[in-house]
């Protein structure tokens, strides 16, 4: 079965300039939560995937039941890791079922 339209939200720890930037809050919501909330409003999306190596973000699975939280491998969590390699990894992880992929960065929540 194809997963036609997906959103990937990459949120790794280890920012060099701003520590824990994906967990920064605006009006009591982290940047990741704001991005998930925005994603859930987009129509015709089959799956929302948050790929992270941050425990606090992985624990959001309790709050966002329809979102797939993926523990990001270490080799894709480095400073020189590209988002395109992450998307290729996720497409392979899900059995090459993606047709349309939208990447939403938590640091650009809107």
Backbone torsions as a table, in degrees:
resi	resn	phi	psi	omega
1	UNK	NA	129.9	178.1
2	UNK	-75.7	143.3	170.1
3	UNK	-104.8	91.9	-167.2
4	UNK	-61.9	-56.8	-171.7
5	UNK	-120.1	117.4	-179.9
6	UNK	-126.6	157.5	171.5
7	UNK	-118.8	130.6	175.4
8	UNK	-110.7	127.4	176.2
9	UNK	-114.4	102.7	179.1
10	UNK	-85.3	128.9	-177.8
11	UNK	-145.0	85.3	-179.6
12	UNK	-97.2	156.5	174.2
13	UNK	-86.8	176.4	175.2
14	UNK	92.4	25.3	175.6
15	UNK	-61.5	136.0	-176.8
16	UNK	-78.6	-37.3	-174.9
17	UNK	-93.0	-37.6	-175.9
18	UNK	-129.6	103.6	-175.1
19	UNK	-60.9	134.3	178.0
20	UNK	53.9	39.2	-175.1
21	UNK	-61.4	-31.6	-179.9
22	UNK	-70.1	-16.0	179.5
23	UNK	-100.8	2.2	177.4
24	UNK	-63.5	143.8	-175.9
25	UNK	-107.1	142.0	169.2
26	UNK	-126.5	119.8	-177.3
27	UNK	50.0	49.5	173.8
28	UNK	68.9	14.4	175.0
29	UNK	-127.6	137.0	177.9
30	UNK	-70.4	163.5	177.2
31	UNK	-59.8	-35.9	178.2
32	UNK	-66.2	-44.7	178.8
33	UNK	-61.3	-40.8	178.0
34	UNK	-62.4	-39.5	179.3
35	UNK	-69.1	-39.4	176.2
36	UNK	-63.5	-46.3	179.3
37	UNK	-58.0	-43.7	177.6
38	UNK	-62.5	-43.4	-179.3
39	UNK	-60.5	-39.4	-178.1
40	UNK	-67.1	-16.1	179.3
41	UNK	-88.0	-12.5	-179.0
42	UNK	-80.0	127.9	-176.7
43	UNK	-80.0	157.7	175.9
44	UNK	62.3	33.9	174.2
45	UNK	-102.1	126.9	-177.8
46	UNK	-85.4	-29.9	-177.3
47	UNK	-155.6	139.3	172.7
48	UNK	-113.1	126.0	-178.2
49	UNK	-119.7	123.5	172.1
50	UNK	-104.2	117.7	-179.7
51	UNK	-108.0	117.8	-172.8
52	UNK	-149.8	160.4	172.1
53	UNK	-118.1	19.3	-178.1
54	UNK	-105.2	120.6	-176.9
55	UNK	-58.0	-42.4	-178.7
56	UNK	-61.7	-34.3	178.5
57	UNK	-75.4	-40.1	176.9
58	UNK	-60.0	-32.3	179.4
59	UNK	-72.0	-9.4	176.8
60	UNK	-70.3	-7.0	178.9
61	UNK	-56.3	-30.0	179.2
62	UNK	-68.8	-31.3	-177.9
63	UNK	-87.3	-36.1	-176.5
64	UNK	-114.5	87.8	-173.1
65	UNK	-69.8	-28.7	-176.4
66	UNK	-88.0	-4.0	-177.4
67	UNK	-97.5	138.0	176.4
68	UNK	-91.6	118.7	178.1
69	UNK	-99.6	122.8	-175.1
70	UNK	-114.6	126.7	176.2
71	UNK	-75.4	113.6	-174.9
72	UNK	-74.1	131.1	178.8
73	UNK	-63.8	152.1	-177.7
74	UNK	-59.0	-39.3	-176.9
75	UNK	-68.2	-16.0	175.7
76	UNK	-102.5	10.1	-177.6
77	UNK	-115.5	14.9	-178.7
78	UNK	-88.8	166.2	179.4
79	UNK	-59.8	-32.7	-177.8
80	UNK	-96.0	9.4	177.9
81	UNK	-75.3	134.3	-179.0
82	UNK	-95.4	152.6	177.6
83	UNK	-68.7	-33.4	178.7
84	UNK	-62.8	-39.3	176.2
85	UNK	-65.0	-36.6	176.6
86	UNK	-63.4	-45.1	-179.7
87	UNK	-63.3	-42.5	176.8
88	UNK	-61.6	-43.7	177.7
89	UNK	-58.9	-47.6	-178.6
90	UNK	-65.2	-38.7	178.2
91	UNK	-62.5	-41.3	176.1
92	UNK	-68.1	-39.7	179.1
93	UNK	-57.8	-38.4	-179.3
94	UNK	-92.9	11.2	176.1
95	UNK	79.1	33.7	177.3
96	UNK	53.5	51.9	-177.0
97	UNK	-106.4	-0.9	-176.5
98	UNK	-81.8	141.3	175.8
99	UNK	-112.1	-54.4	179.0
100	UNK	-119.1	129.9	-175.9
101	UNK	-124.5	127.9	175.0
102	UNK	-116.4	128.8	177.9
103	UNK	-106.2	124.1	178.0
104	UNK	-117.0	117.7	-179.8
105	UNK	-82.0	131.0	177.4
106	UNK	-60.9	-26.3	-179.6
107	UNK	-77.6	-7.4	172.8
108	UNK	-127.9	69.8	-168.8
109	UNK	-68.7	-10.8	179.4
110	UNK	-126.3	NA	NA
